[in-house]
Amino acid sequence: MDLDEIASPHYAEAGWSPAMLSDLPSELGWERFHASFEPALVHAVERCIQEHPGAVVGLSAGHTHPTDPSLRPRVAHALEGAFVVLLRPTPDADRSVQILRERCRVARQT
């Protein structure tokens, strides 16, 4: 399963309605929106792993790599004991970061 596909109820539990998710990026700007949304992303990881132990779940970087360092232990705890696979677009870490940043930039423009 893909967490992006099933996370809406978990976002709602954290106080984020679909309207907020569609309106706030343009109101706040992407970076401020994402920073304020990160606790809901982490909550969704916690709840998904809780509800689907042993499942194969696509988490995406937004759910697993919060920019707020205080949230990282929650993700690590939620994934404790899980088999985690990191997929990168290329074996070179620096080039992978460049590619992923470009994909994010393009996605924000659409």
Z-matrix of the N, CA and C atoms (Angstrom, degrees):
N
C 1 1.445
C 2 1.524 1 108.50
N 3 1.301 2 115.33 1 157.84
C 4 1.464 3 121.95 2 179.69
C 5 1.527 4 107.57 3 -110.42
N 6 1.321 5 116.45 4 121.81
C 7 1.465 6 119.80 5 -177.59
C 8 1.523 7 111.74 6 -59.01
N 9 1.318 8 117.50 7 -35.09
C 10 1.470 9 119.38 8 177.51
C 11 1.530 10 111.26 9 -57.78
N 12 1.325 11 117.38 10 -31.06
C 13 1.460 12 121.93 11 -177.60
C 14 1.532 13 112.90 12 -79.13
N 15 1.332 14 117.71 13 -27.46
C 16 1.473 15 120.18 14 -172.79
C 17 1.528 16 113.78 15 -116.03
N 18 1.314 17 118.27 16 5.51
C 19 1.465 18 121.21 17 -170.16
C 20 1.525 19 115.40 18 -82.40
N 21 1.315 20 119.37 19 -15.87
C 22 1.473 21 120.97 20 -174.49
C 23 1.522 22 114.10 21 -50.72
N 24 1.335 23 119.50 22 -46.57
C 25 1.477 24 118.29 23 178.94
C 26 1.528 25 112.63 24 -62.58
N 27 1.321 26 116.61 25 -32.80
C 28 1.461 27 120.20 26 179.34
C 29 1.530 28 110.91 27 -72.72
N 30 1.328 29 116.36 28 -37.02
C 31 1.466 30 119.39 29 174.70
C 32 1.529 31 109.69 30 -62.18
N 33 1.321 32 116.04 31 -41.68
C 34 1.467 33 120.51 32 179.46
C 35 1.527 34 110.88 33 -61.53
N 36 1.338 35 116.87 34 -40.24
C 37 1.464 36 120.39 35 176.60
C 38 1.526 37 111.38 36 -58.70
N 39 1.321 38 115.67 37 -30.81
C 40 1.469 39 121.25 38 -179.52
C 41 1.529 40 111.94 39 -90.70
N 42 1.345 41 116.63 40 6.54
C 43 1.459 42 120.39 41 175.03
C 44 1.518 43 115.86 42 93.36
N 45 1.325 44 117.87 43 15.39
C 46 1.465 45 121.09 44 -178.04
C 47 1.523 46 110.50 45 -111.52
N 48 1.315 47 116.48 46 111.67
C 49 1.458 48 121.93 47 178.56
C 50 1.539 49 109.74 48 -85.12
N 51 1.339 50 117.13 49 160.24
C 52 1.467 51 119.65 50 175.19
C 53 1.532 52 112.31 51 -56.55
N 54 1.326 53 117.66 52 -36.38
C 55 1.467 54 120.31 53 179.34
C 56 1.527 55 110.71 54 -63.09
N 57 1.326 56 116.27 55 -42.41
C 58 1.465 57 119.32 56 178.29
C 59 1.526 58 110.81 57 -61.76
N 60 1.337 59 115.65 58 -40.82
C 61 1.463 60 119.67 59 -178.60
C 62 1.520 61 112.13 60 -65.68
N 63 1.313 62 117.27 61 -30.16
C 64 1.466 63 118.74 62 179.53
C 65 1.524 64 112.40 63 -88.29
N 66 1.338 65 118.21 64 -30.89
C 67 1.463 66 120.92 65 -174.85
C 68 1.529 67 114.59 66 -89.54
N 69 1.314 68 116.64 67 -39.59
C 70 1.465 69 119.67 68 -170.80
C 71 1.526 70 115.75 69 -66.83
N 72 1.338 71 120.68 70 -33.41
C 73 1.467 72 117.08 71 178.72
C 74 1.529 73 112.94 72 -56.50
N 75 1.329 74 116.87 73 -41.31
C 76 1.471 75 118.60 74 -179.70
C 77 1.525 76 111.60 75 -75.45
N 78 1.331 77 117.20 76 -31.14
C 79 1.467 78 120.37 77 179.88
C 80 1.527 79 112.19 78 -73.83
N 81 1.325 80 116.71 79 -43.13
C 82 1.464 81 120.88 80 -175.01
C 83 1.521 82 113.91 81 -95.01
N 84 1.316 83 116.68 82 -20.04
C 85 1.457 84 120.44 83 -168.45
C 86 1.515 85 107.89 84 89.63
N 87 1.339 86 116.32 85 150.05
C 88 1.452 87 120.66 86 -172.36
C 89 1.529 88 112.96 87 -58.51
N 90 1.310 89 118.35 88 -46.97
C 91 1.468 90 120.61 89 -174.71
C 92 1.531 91 112.15 90 -64.90
N 93 1.320 92 118.04 91 -45.55
C 94 1.473 93 120.38 92 178.84
C 95 1.520 94 111.07 93 -66.91
N 96 1.338 95 116.49 94 -40.57
C 97 1.454 96 119.93 95 176.50
C 98 1.521 97 110.36 96 -58.87
N 99 1.319 98 117.01 97 -51.55
C 100 1.457 99 120.69 98 -175.68
C 101 1.524 100 111.20 99 -62.26
N 102 1.301 101 117.69 100 -40.27
C 103 1.468 102 120.93 101 178.52
C 104 1.528 103 110.83 102 -61.42
N 105 1.311 104 117.36 103 -40.62
C 106 1.463 105 119.50 104 -179.38
C 107 1.535 106 111.91 105 -76.12
N 108 1.324 107 117.29 106 -23.60
C 109 1.457 108 122.99 107 -178.40
C 110 1.533 109 112.98 108 -86.33
N 111 1.329 110 117.48 109 -18.06
C 112 1.465 111 120.56 110 -175.29
C 113 1.533 112 114.69 111 -54.41
N 114 1.328 113 120.75 112 -40.96
C 115 1.474 114 118.11 113 177.44
C 116 1.531 115 112.75 114 -58.77
N 117 1.323 116 117.84 115 -34.50
C 118 1.466 117 120.78 116 177.56
C 119 1.531 118 110.87 117 -69.82
N 120 1.323 119 116.98 118 -36.50
C 121 1.461 120 120.57 119 176.44
C 122 1.527 121 110.19 120 -61.89
N 123 1.327 122 116.00 121 -45.23
C 124 1.463 123 120.83 122 179.71
C 125 1.529 124 110.21 123 -64.75
N 126 1.316 125 116.57 124 -41.70
C 127 1.464 126 120.64 125 177.35
C 128 1.529 127 110.20 126 -58.08
N 129 1.322 128 116.78 127 -41.72
C 130 1.467 129 120.62 128 -179.93
C 131 1.527 130 111.18 129 -62.45
N 132 1.333 131 117.90 130 -39.31
C 133 1.469 132 120.86 131 176.75
C 134 1.526 133 109.49 132 -62.05
N 135 1.313 134 116.10 133 -49.18
C 136 1.469 135 120.39 134 -179.04
C 137 1.521 136 111.17 135 -56.46
N 138 1.313 137 116.76 136 -48.19
C 139 1.467 138 121.66 137 -176.63
C 140 1.527 139 111.44 138 -68.91
N 141 1.319 140 117.80 139 -40.60
C 142 1.459 141 121.12 140 -179.39
C 143 1.528 142 110.34 141 -62.98
N 144 1.316 143 116.98 142 -46.71
C 145 1.463 144 120.49 143 -179.16
C 146 1.527 145 109.62 144 -65.50
N 147 1.318 146 116.46 145 -38.28
C 148 1.465 147 121.56 146 177.11
C 149 1.534 148 111.27 147 -60.99
N 150 1.316 149 116.13 148 -46.39
C 151 1.459 150 121.54 149 -174.69
C 152 1.527 151 113.79 150 -79.46
N 153 1.326 152 117.56 151 -21.77
C 154 1.465 153 121.34 152 -174.75
C 155 1.526 154 110.84 153 -131.33
N 156 1.321 155 118.06 154 59.20
C 157 1.466 156 119.24 155 -179.64
C 158 1.530 157 110.91 156 -62.06
N 159 1.313 158 115.57 157 135.44
C 160 1.459 159 120.39 158 178.59
C 161 1.510 160 115.23 159 81.95
N 162 1.320 161 118.11 160 -3.99
C 163 1.472 162 121.12 161 -179.81
C 164 1.527 163 110.45 162 -76.83
N 165 1.310 164 115.41 163 156.53
C 166 1.460 165 121.28 164 171.48
C 167 1.519 166 105.76 165 -88.99
N 168 1.329 167 115.98 166 118.01
C 169 1.464 168 121.27 167 -173.64
C 170 1.523 169 109.50 168 -128.40
N 171 1.322 170 116.24 169 127.65
C 172 1.459 171 121.61 170 171.72
C 173 1.519 172 107.63 171 -83.96
N 174 1.337 173 117.19 172 116.02
C 175 1.465 174 120.56 173 -173.75
C 176 1.525 175 113.39 174 -95.73
N 177 1.276 176 119.49 175 -29.06
C 178 1.464 177 125.29 176 -175.28
C 179 1.525 178 111.35 177 68.14
N 180 1.299 179 115.75 178 155.39
C 181 1.464 180 120.81 179 -175.31
C 182 1.519 181 112.60 180 -62.94
N 183 1.321 182 117.59 181 -34.88
C 184 1.461 183 119.58 182 -179.32
C 185 1.508 184 112.88 183 -60.37
N 186 1.311 185 116.60 184 -32.85
C 187 1.453 186 120.59 185 -179.25
C 188 1.526 187 112.89 186 -83.38
N 189 1.311 188 117.87 187 -23.47
C 190 1.461 189 119.46 188 -171.78
C 191 1.520 190 115.10 189 -112.65
N 192 1.315 191 118.06 190 -9.76
C 193 1.460 192 120.45 191 -176.48
C 194 1.531 193 111.68 192 -129.97
N 195 1.334 194 116.58 193 66.22
C 196 1.470 195 117.85 194 179.83
C 197 1.523 196 111.06 195 -63.17
N 198 1.309 197 115.29 196 144.47
C 199 1.464 198 119.49 197 177.56
C 200 1.523 199 111.36 198 -76.83
N 201 1.320 200 117.13 199 -21.51
C 202 1.463 201 121.83 200 177.14
C 203 1.532 202 108.17 201 -81.75
N 204 1.337 203 117.80 202 111.14
C 205 1.464 204 120.65 203 -177.01
C 206 1.528 205 113.82 204 -58.80
N 207 1.321 206 118.05 205 -25.87
C 208 1.466 207 119.84 206 -178.92
C 209 1.526 208 112.28 207 -69.86
N 210 1.336 209 117.78 208 -17.67
C 211 1.472 210 121.59 209 179.95
C 212 1.525 211 112.89 210 -89.07
N 213 1.314 212 117.37 211 -18.93
C 214 1.462 213 121.00 212 -174.92
C 215 1.525 214 113.45 213 -60.91
N 216 1.331 215 119.99 214 -39.38
C 217 1.471 216 118.63 215 178.34
C 218 1.534 217 113.18 216 -61.39
N 219 1.317 218 117.41 217 -31.30
C 220 1.471 219 120.11 218 177.98
C 221 1.522 220 110.72 219 -65.62
N 222 1.329 221 117.02 220 -42.33
C 223 1.463 222 120.26 221 178.21
C 224 1.527 223 109.46 222 -65.91
N 225 1.332 224 116.60 223 -45.17
C 226 1.465 225 120.30 224 179.57
C 227 1.528 226 110.63 225 -59.00
N 228 1.315 227 116.32 226 -42.93
C 229 1.465 228 120.02 227 179.30
C 230 1.530 229 111.12 228 -64.26
N 231 1.329 230 117.00 229 -43.26
C 232 1.468 231 120.79 230 -179.70
C 233 1.529 232 110.81 231 -61.85
N 234 1.332 233 117.22 232 -34.08
C 235 1.461 234 121.00 233 -176.48
C 236 1.527 235 112.84 234 -93.74
N 237 1.313 236 116.44 235 1.45
C 238 1.462 237 120.84 236 179.44
C 239 1.526 238 110.03 237 -54.59
N 240 1.300 239 116.31 238 128.09
C 241 1.456 240 120.91 239 179.04
C 242 1.518 241 114.29 240 84.20
N 243 1.319 242 117.69 241 -6.38
C 244 1.459 243 120.88 242 178.67
C 245 1.524 244 109.77 243 -84.82
N 246 1.299 245 116.27 244 154.24
C 247 1.455 246 121.92 245 172.93
C 248 1.521 247 105.92 246 -90.83
N 249 1.325 248 117.52 247 113.65
C 250 1.461 249 122.22 248 -174.25
C 251 1.521 250 109.57 249 -109.36
N 252 1.316 251 116.31 250 132.41
C 253 1.460 252 122.72 251 177.84
C 254 1.519 253 107.66 252 -118.04
N 255 1.313 254 116.53 253 127.03
C 256 1.458 255 122.13 254 177.21
C 257 1.518 256 108.32 255 -100.90
N 258 1.312 257 116.48 256 119.97
C 259 1.463 258 121.46 257 177.64
C 260 1.517 259 108.99 258 -102.74
N 261 1.319 260 115.39 259 127.92
C 262 1.464 261 120.33 260 177.97
C 263 1.524 262 108.85 261 -120.74
N 264 1.331 263 116.83 262 152.68
C 265 1.468 264 119.01 263 -178.53
C 266 1.529 265 113.34 264 -71.05
N 267 1.328 266 117.81 265 -14.26
C 268 1.463 267 122.30 266 178.88
C 269 1.530 268 108.17 267 -156.23
N 270 1.309 269 118.90 268 153.18
C 271 1.471 270 120.26 269 179.36
C 272 1.534 271 113.56 270 -63.65
N 273 1.321 272 117.64 271 -24.72
C 274 1.469 273 121.44 272 -179.43
C 275 1.534 274 109.64 273 -78.10
N 276 1.334 275 116.59 274 117.10
C 277 1.474 276 121.31 275 -175.38
C 278 1.524 277 112.25 276 -60.62
N 279 1.334 278 117.98 277 -45.68
C 280 1.471 279 120.20 278 -178.86
C 281 1.527 280 111.45 279 -63.46
N 282 1.316 281 116.49 280 -42.95
C 283 1.476 282 120.09 281 178.61
C 284 1.527 283 110.54 282 -65.76
N 285 1.329 284 117.10 283 -37.48
C 286 1.465 285 120.88 284 177.11
C 287 1.517 286 111.09 285 -59.82
N 288 1.328 287 117.03 286 -44.07
C 289 1.466 288 121.02 287 178.58
C 290 1.523 289 110.21 288 -61.33
N 291 1.328 290 117.57 289 -43.10
C 292 1.467 291 120.53 290 178.43
C 293 1.528 292 111.16 291 -60.17
N 294 1.323 293 116.17 292 -46.14
C 295 1.467 294 120.83 293 -178.81
C 296 1.522 295 110.37 294 -63.21
N 297 1.317 296 116.95 295 -45.62
C 298 1.462 297 120.40 296 -178.32
C 299 1.520 298 111.70 297 -66.42
N 300 1.325 299 117.61 298 -38.75
C 301 1.472 300 119.74 299 176.26
C 302 1.513 301 111.13 300 -63.38
N 303 1.319 302 116.97 301 -40.06
C 304 1.464 303 120.19 302 178.50
C 305 1.531 304 110.36 303 -65.00
N 306 1.318 305 117.67 304 -41.66
C 307 1.464 306 120.84 305 177.46
C 308 1.526 307 110.55 306 -60.93
N 309 1.324 308 117.82 307 -41.04
C 310 1.472 309 121.09 308 178.23
C 311 1.518 310 110.68 309 -64.94
N 312 1.320 311 116.92 310 -42.16
C 313 1.454 312 121.10 311 179.67
C 314 1.522 313 110.08 312 -60.22
N 315 1.320 314 116.91 313 -45.87
C 316 1.454 315 121.81 314 -179.82
C 317 1.533 316 110.16 315 -65.26
N 318 1.311 317 117.07 316 -42.80
C 319 1.469 318 120.81 317 -179.54
C 320 1.530 319 111.56 318 -61.84
N 321 1.320 320 117.33 319 -36.98
C 322 1.477 321 119.98 320 179.91
C 323 1.512 322 111.66 321 -69.77
N 324 1.317 323 117.54 322 -24.39
C 325 1.466 324 120.94 323 -179.70
C 326 1.522 325 112.63 324 -80.61
N 327 1.322 326 117.40 325 -17.14
C 328 1.467 327 119.30 326 -176.79
C 329 1.511 328 110.73 327 -95.32
